[in-house]
Each structure stands twice: as C-alpha cells, then as structure tokens.
Amino acid sequence: MGKGYGRALLQAVVDKLAGMGCRDILLWVLAENERAKRFYEKNGFAESGAYLDDNIGGKALKEVQYVRHVE
C-alpha cells in the first residue's frame, strides 16, 4: 500500500487546473499499464474511448486516453 503521495500530487494538479478554468483534464496511459489505469480510475478519471498507436524507440505502444471533468 502506498503512502498517498501520488494521489495528493494528482489532486494538487487537478485543483490548480480547475482554478485556471480547465473543465476537462485529459491524459494518456499505456494500455498495458493496469496499475496506472486503476490509479486514475480511483481518482475520478474514466476512459474516453480514444486510443493512440505510437512507436517509441522502435517499440509499438498502444495508449488509452482518460478524462476527468472538474468544476
């Protein structure tokens, strides 16, 4: 179990962006990174349905877009 630093940092970023008038936060996660996907889902993000096929250093990667609406 973590110490909550990641969640605290993410919430600080969300709060800052909301204060700047952002209403939707988008981010990309590697499709195979289940731990990161669970983290973002637990923190209010959901898959948007958008995917990106990328190639970094000769390795094919699939990315999943996540979105969180903020007020």
N, C-alpha and C positions, 0 to 999 in steps of 0.2 A: 504494500500500500504506500502511495506517495505521501508527501507532506503538504500537498495543496498549492505548491508554488506555481505550477503550470496553470491551474485554474485561476489563481489570483492574478497572474500576469495577463491571461486572456481576458479576464473581467476588466482589468485596468484599460486594456486596449479597446474593448467594447465601449466602456464608459467614455473614453476620450473621443472615439469616433462618433458616438451619439451626441456628445457635446459640440462636435464640429458640424452637426446637422446631417450626418450619414443616417440613412434609414435601413439600408441593407448592407450586410457585410458578406463578401464572397471570399472563399479560399479554395485552394486545390489540395487534395490529398492523394497520395499514391493509392491506387485501388487495392493493392495487396497489403497495405498498412492498416490492419484491423484494429490495432491498439489506438492509433491516432483517430480513426473513424469513430470508435466508441467514445473517446475523449470528447470530440467535438459534438457528438450526438448528446452526450450527457450535459453539455454546456449550451444547449439550445440551438445547435445547428442541425440542418437536415439536408439530405441530398437534393440537389436541384434538378437532377435528371440530365445534366450536361456532363459530357465526358471529353477527354482530350487524349489523343495518342501522341506521344512525344518520343524523341530519341535523344538520349544524353550519353555521350561517350560511346556511341555505338550500341547502346542497350535500349531496346524498345520498352517504353513505360506507358502505362495507362493511368490517367489521373481522373479523379472524381471531383466534381465541384460541389461544395457545401455552401449553404446560405443561412443567414440568421437575420431576421427582421428586428430592428431596435427602435425604440421610441424615445 
